[in-house]
């Protein structure tokens, strides 16, 4: 498994169980939407200073895994 995926959290008690960046309530899908609409990584980091470049790359890696229809189990665990 890609080690970046450890930055993703899926918890049914947080954000309706949607994949989020661990320790935040920022949805992976939100970051992917920003990137798809032309926002740069630098712009996202300015808007969300609690994120790191690795968090954004983790969102991309998660999207890549999901697009392969290889559903990966993300251990639930609260946001630390």
DSSP file (Angstrom, degrees, kcal/mol; ACC not computed):
  #  RESIDUE AA STRUCTURE BP1 BP2  ACC     N-H-->O    O-->H-N    N-H-->O    O-->H-N    TCO  KAPPA ALPHA  PHI   PSI    X-CA   Y-CA   Z-CA
    1    1 A X              0   0    0      0, 0.0     2,-0.3     0, 0.0     5,-0.1   0.000 360.0 360.0 360.0 142.7    0.0    0.0    0.0
    2    2 A X    >   -     0   0    0      1,-0.2     3,-1.8    59,-0.1     4,-0.3  -0.486 360.0-138.5 -64.0 125.1    1.2    3.5   -0.8
    3    3 A X  G >  S+     0   0    0      1,-0.3     3,-1.5    -2,-0.3     4,-0.2   0.755  99.2  69.8 -61.7 -23.2    2.4    5.0    2.5
    4    4 A X  G >  S+     0   0    0      1,-0.3     3,-2.2     2,-0.2    -1,-0.3   0.822  84.9  70.1 -61.0 -28.5    0.7    8.3    1.6
    5    5 A X  G X  S+     0   0    0     -3,-1.8     3,-1.7     1,-0.3    -1,-0.3   0.677  79.6  75.2 -66.6 -15.3   -2.6    6.6    2.2
    6    6 A X  G <  S+     0   0    0     -3,-1.5    -1,-0.3    -4,-0.3    -2,-0.2   0.667  86.0  65.5 -66.9 -14.3   -1.9    6.5    5.9
    7    7 A X  G <  S+     0   0    0     -3,-2.2    15,-4.0    -4,-0.2     2,-0.4   0.508  88.0  85.9 -83.4  -5.3   -2.7   10.2    5.8
    8    8 A X  E <   -A   21   0A   0     -3,-1.7     2,-0.4    13,-0.3    13,-0.2  -0.800  60.7-166.3-101.3 138.4   -6.3    9.4    4.9
    9    9 A X  E     -A   20   0A   0     11,-3.1    11,-2.7    -2,-0.4     2,-0.5  -0.975  10.4-170.9-125.1 137.1   -8.9    8.7    7.5
   10   10 A X        +     0   0    0     65,-0.5     2,-0.4    -2,-0.4    67,-0.2  -0.965  18.4 162.4-125.9 113.0  -12.4    7.1    7.1
   11   11 A X    >   -     0   0    0     -2,-0.5     3,-2.3     3,-0.4     6,-0.9  -0.988  36.9-144.7-134.4 121.8  -14.5    7.3   10.3
   12   12 A X  T 3  S+     0   0    0     -2,-0.4     4,-0.2     1,-0.3     6,-0.1   0.709 103.1  55.0 -60.7 -17.4  -18.2    6.8   10.2
   13   13 A X  T 3  S+     0   0    0      3,-0.1     2,-0.5     2,-0.1    -1,-0.3   0.437 101.2  66.8 -93.1  -0.5  -18.5    9.4   13.0
   14   14 A X  S X  S-     0   0    0     -3,-2.3     3,-1.8     1,-0.1    -3,-0.4  -0.982 119.6 -17.4-126.1 124.7  -16.6   12.1   11.1
   15   15 A X  G >  S-     0   0    0     -2,-0.5     3,-1.9     1,-0.3    -1,-0.1   0.845 118.5 -64.2  52.5  39.9  -17.9   13.8    8.0
   16   16 A X  G 3  S-     0   0    0      1,-0.3    -1,-0.3    -4,-0.2    -4,-0.2   0.735  94.3 -62.0  60.5  24.1  -20.5   11.1    7.4
   17   17 A X  G <  S+     0   0    0     -3,-1.8    -1,-0.3    -6,-0.9    -2,-0.2   0.582  94.2 148.5  79.9   9.9  -17.7    8.5    6.8
   18   18 A X    <   -     0   0    0     -3,-1.9    -7,-0.4    -4,-0.3    -1,-0.3  -0.516  60.1 -93.8 -75.3 145.8  -16.2   10.3    3.8
   19   19 A X        +     0   0    0     -2,-0.2     9,-2.7    -9,-0.1    10,-0.5  -0.404  55.2 176.3 -61.3 128.6  -12.5   10.0    3.3
   20   20 A X  E     -AB   9  27A   0    -11,-2.7   -11,-3.1     7,-0.3     2,-0.5  -0.848  41.1 -89.9-127.9 162.7  -10.7   12.9    5.0
   21   21 A X  E >   -A    8   0A   0      5,-2.2     3,-2.0    -2,-0.3     5,-0.4  -0.661  63.2 -97.2 -71.1 127.3   -7.2   14.0    5.5
   22   22 A X  T 3  S+     0   0    0    -15,-4.0     3,-0.1    -2,-0.5    -1,-0.1  -0.149 108.5  19.1 -51.8 134.4   -6.3   12.5    8.9
   23   23 A X  T 3  S+     0   0    0      1,-0.3    -1,-0.3    -3,-0.1     2,-0.3   0.485 118.7  72.3  83.6   3.4   -6.7   14.9   11.8
   24   24 A X  S <  S-     0   0    0     -3,-2.0    -1,-0.3     2,-0.1   -15,-0.1  -0.796  78.0-127.5-134.8 177.9   -8.9   17.2    9.8
   25   25 A X        +     0   0    0     -2,-0.3     2,-0.7    -3,-0.1    -3,-0.1  -0.077  67.2 126.6-114.2  29.1  -12.5   17.4    8.4
   26   26 A X        -     0   0    0     -5,-0.4    -5,-2.2     4,-0.0    -2,-0.1  -0.803  58.5-131.9 -93.7 115.6  -11.2   18.2    5.0
   27   27 A X  B  >  -B   20   0A   0     -2,-0.7     4,-1.6    -7,-0.2    -7,-0.3  -0.363   5.2-136.0 -69.2 141.2  -12.6   15.8    2.4
   28   28 A X  H  > S+     0   0    0     -9,-2.7     4,-2.4     1,-0.2     5,-0.2   0.906 107.9  57.3 -57.2 -43.0  -10.4   14.1   -0.1
   29   29 A X  H  > S+     0   0    0    -10,-0.5     4,-2.4     1,-0.2    -1,-0.2   0.848 101.6  55.6 -61.9 -34.0  -13.0   14.8   -2.7
   30   30 A X  H  > S+     0   0    0      2,-0.2     4,-2.5     1,-0.2    -1,-0.2   0.936 109.0  46.4 -62.6 -46.1  -12.8   18.6   -2.0
   31   31 A X  H  X S+     0   0    0     -4,-1.6     4,-2.4     1,-0.2    -2,-0.2   0.903 112.5  50.0 -63.9 -40.9   -9.1   18.6   -2.6
   32   32 A X  H  X S+     0   0    0     -4,-2.4     4,-2.7     2,-0.2    -1,-0.2   0.893 109.8  51.5 -65.2 -38.7   -9.5   16.6   -5.8
   33   33 A X  H  X S+     0   0    0     -4,-2.4     4,-1.9     2,-0.2    -2,-0.2   0.927 109.1  50.6 -61.7 -44.8  -12.2   19.1   -6.9
   34   34 A X  H  <>S+     0   0    0     -4,-2.5     5,-2.4     1,-0.2    -2,-0.2   0.940 113.2  45.1 -57.7 -47.8   -9.9   22.0   -6.3
   35   35 A X  H ><5S+     0   0    0     -4,-2.4     3,-1.6     1,-0.2    -1,-0.2   0.907 111.4  52.6 -64.0 -41.8   -7.1   20.4   -8.3
   36   36 A X  H 3<5S+     0   0    0     -4,-2.7    -1,-0.2     1,-0.3    -2,-0.2   0.809 106.4  54.7 -64.1 -29.6   -9.5   19.4  -11.1
   37   37 A X  T 3<5S-     0   0    0     -4,-1.9    -1,-0.3    -5,-0.2    -2,-0.2   0.320 127.6 -96.5 -89.6   8.9  -10.7   23.0  -11.3
   38   38 A X  T < 5S+     0   0    0     -3,-1.6     2,-0.2     1,-0.3    -3,-0.2   0.483  72.3 147.0  97.5   2.9   -7.1   24.3  -11.7
   39   39 A X      < -     0   0    0     -5,-2.4    -1,-0.3    -6,-0.2     2,-0.1  -0.520  43.7-129.6 -71.4 139.0   -6.2   25.3   -8.2
   40   40 A X     >  -     0   0    0     -2,-0.2     4,-2.2     1,-0.1     5,-0.2  -0.438  18.2-113.2 -84.1 162.8   -2.5   24.8   -7.6
   41   41 A X  H  > S+     0   0    0      1,-0.2     4,-2.5     2,-0.2     5,-0.2   0.909 119.8  54.4 -59.0 -41.4   -1.1   22.9   -4.6
   42   42 A X  H  > S+     0   0    0      1,-0.2     4,-1.8     2,-0.2    -1,-0.2   0.892 107.1  50.0 -61.5 -40.2    0.3   26.2   -3.4
   43   43 A X  H  > S+     0   0    0      2,-0.2     4,-2.0     1,-0.2    -1,-0.2   0.901 110.6  49.7 -65.9 -40.3   -3.1   27.9   -3.5
   44   44 A X  H  X S+     0   0    0     -4,-2.2     4,-2.6     1,-0.2    -2,-0.2   0.923 109.8  51.1 -63.5 -43.0   -4.7   25.1   -1.6
   45   45 A X  H  < S+     0   0    0     -4,-2.5    -1,-0.2     1,-0.2    -2,-0.2   0.839 108.9  51.3 -64.9 -32.5   -2.0   25.3    1.1
   46   46 A X  H  < S+     0   0    0     -4,-1.8     3,-0.4    -5,-0.2    -1,-0.2   0.897 114.4  43.4 -67.4 -39.7   -2.6   29.0    1.4
   47   47 A X  H  < S+     0   0    0     -4,-2.0     2,-0.4     1,-0.3    -2,-0.2   0.831 127.4  30.2 -74.1 -33.2   -6.3   28.4    1.8
   48   48 A X    ><  +     0   0    0     -4,-2.6     3,-2.2    -5,-0.2    -1,-0.3  -0.707  67.8 175.0-127.8  77.4   -5.8   25.5    4.2
   49   49 A X  T 3  S+     0   0    0     -3,-0.4    -1,-0.1    -2,-0.4    -4,-0.1   0.651  74.3  70.1 -64.6 -14.3   -2.6   26.1    6.1
   50   50 A X  T 3  S+     0   0    0      2,-0.0    -1,-0.3     0, 0.0     2,-0.2   0.637  89.4  82.0 -75.8 -11.5   -3.1   23.0    8.3
   51   51 A X    <   -     0   0    0     -3,-2.2     2,-0.3    -6,-0.2    -3,-0.0  -0.498  66.8-150.0 -89.6 161.4   -2.4   20.8    5.3
   52   52 A X     >  -     0   0    0     -2,-0.2     4,-1.6     1,-0.1     3,-0.4  -0.813  32.5-106.8-120.2 166.1    0.9   19.8    3.9
   53   53 A X  H  > S+     0   0    0     -2,-0.3     4,-2.5     1,-0.2     5,-0.2   0.877 122.1  58.1 -58.8 -36.7    1.9   19.0    0.3
   54   54 A X  H  > S+     0   0    0      1,-0.2     4,-2.2     2,-0.2    -1,-0.2   0.855 101.4  55.6 -63.1 -34.7    2.0   15.3    1.4
   55   55 A X  H  > S+     0   0    0     -3,-0.4     4,-1.9     2,-0.2    -1,-0.2   0.918 109.3  46.1 -62.5 -42.9   -1.7   15.6    2.4
   56   56 A X  H  X S+     0   0    0     -4,-1.6     4,-2.0     1,-0.2    -2,-0.2   0.905 111.9  50.4 -68.3 -40.7   -2.6   16.8   -1.0
   57   57 A X  H  X S+     0   0    0     -4,-2.5     4,-2.6     1,-0.2    -1,-0.2   0.857 107.4  55.6 -64.3 -32.9   -0.5   14.1   -2.7
   58   58 A X  H  X S+     0   0    0     -4,-2.2     4,-2.6     2,-0.2    -2,-0.2   0.898 105.4  51.5 -64.2 -40.4   -2.3   11.6   -0.4
   59   59 A X  H  X S+     0   0    0     -4,-1.9     4,-2.4     2,-0.2    -2,-0.2   0.909 111.2  47.8 -62.4 -41.3   -5.6   12.8   -1.7
   60   60 A X  H  X S+     0   0    0     -4,-2.0     4,-2.4     2,-0.2    -2,-0.2   0.922 111.6  49.9 -64.8 -43.9   -4.4   12.3   -5.3
   61   61 A X  H  X S+     0   0    0     -4,-2.6     4,-2.3     2,-0.2    -2,-0.2   0.893 110.3  50.4 -62.4 -39.8   -3.1    8.8   -4.4
   62   62 A X  H  X S+     0   0    0     -4,-2.6     4,-2.5     1,-0.2    -1,-0.2   0.929 110.4  49.6 -63.8 -45.1   -6.4    7.9   -2.9
   63   63 A X  H  X S+     0   0    0     -4,-2.4     4,-2.0     1,-0.2    -2,-0.2   0.883 109.8  51.9 -60.5 -38.8   -8.2    9.1   -6.0
   64   64 A X  H  X S+     0   0    0     -4,-2.4     4,-1.0     2,-0.2    -1,-0.2   0.920 109.9  48.5 -64.2 -43.9   -5.9    7.1   -8.2
   65   65 A X  H ><>S+     0   0    0     -4,-2.3     5,-1.6     1,-0.2     3,-0.7   0.926 112.2  48.7 -61.6 -44.4   -6.6    3.9   -6.1
   66   66 A X  H ><5S+     0   0    0     -4,-2.5     3,-1.5     1,-0.2    -1,-0.2   0.846 105.4  58.0 -66.4 -33.2  -10.3    4.4   -6.3
   67   67 A X  H 3<5S+     0   0    0     -4,-2.0    -1,-0.2     1,-0.3    -2,-0.2   0.730 100.7  57.1 -71.2 -19.7  -10.2    5.0  -10.0
   68   68 A X  T <<5S-     0   0    0     -4,-1.0    -1,-0.3    -3,-0.7    -2,-0.2   0.473 113.3-122.0 -83.4  -1.8   -8.7    1.6  -10.5
   69   69 A X  T < 5S+     0   0    0     -3,-1.5     2,-1.1     1,-0.2    -3,-0.2   0.732  71.4 136.1  61.5  23.7  -11.7    0.2   -8.7
   70   70 A X      < -     0   0    0     -5,-1.6     2,-0.4     2,-0.0    -1,-0.2  -0.790  45.7-155.5 -97.1  89.7   -9.3   -1.3   -6.2
   71   71 A X        -     0   0    0     -2,-1.1     2,-0.4    -3,-0.1    -5,-0.1  -0.517   8.9-155.9 -71.8 125.9  -11.2   -0.4   -3.1
   72   72 A X        -     0   0    0     -2,-0.4     2,-0.6   -10,-0.1    -1,-0.0  -0.834  14.4-122.8-108.2 140.1   -8.8   -0.1   -0.2
   73   73 A X        -     0   0    0     -2,-0.4     2,-0.6     3,-0.0    -2,-0.0  -0.695  22.6-162.2 -82.4 122.1   -9.7   -0.5    3.4
   74   74 A X        -     0   0    0     -2,-0.6     2,-0.1   -65,-0.0   -65,-0.1  -0.924  25.3-119.5-103.8 122.9   -8.7    2.5    5.4
   75   75 A X        -     0   0    0     -2,-0.6   -65,-0.5     1,-0.1     2,-0.2  -0.394  27.7-125.8 -62.7 129.4   -8.6    1.7    9.1
   76   76 A X        +     0   0    0     -2,-0.1     2,-0.3   -67,-0.1   -65,-0.2  -0.490  46.8 145.0 -75.3 151.2  -11.1    3.8   11.0
   77   77 A X        -     0   0    0     -2,-0.2     3,-0.1   -67,-0.2   -67,-0.1  -0.731  50.9 -95.0 177.1 131.9   -9.7    5.7   13.8
   78   78 A X        -     0   0    0     -2,-0.3     2,-0.6     1,-0.2   -68,-0.1   0.116  52.7 -81.4 -52.3 169.0  -10.7    9.1   14.9
   79   79 A X              0   0    0      1,-0.2    -1,-0.2   -57,-0.1   -57,-0.1  -0.647 360.0 360.0 -74.9 121.9   -9.0   12.2   13.8
   80   80 A X              0   0    0     -2,-0.6    -1,-0.2    -3,-0.1    -2,-0.1   0.463 360.0 360.0 -86.7 360.0   -5.9   12.5   16.0
